């Protein structure tokens, strides 16, 4: 089975709105591995790895995020799969 990995940078009002915890829950529900963290510039960075359809689902989720988020932009960069397991908040 092929795997996809991508790094996502989400801009907007995405810190202090439960973005990371909501992302972790959504990723676990989709069966996606990786991690999510806040950046000093107020963006959120996430890495998703799993089946291409599940990773696509997470990227789509990032365009809206949790209810209190106001997403302005989402940058997606594909990377080589690294064998991530589990999903964590960093």
Buried (B, 14 or more C-beta within 10 A) or exposed (E): EEBBBBBBBBBBBBBEBBBBEBBBEBBEEBEBBBBBEBEEEEBBBBBBBBBEEBBBBBBEBBEEBBEEBEBEEBEBEEEEBEEBEEBBEE
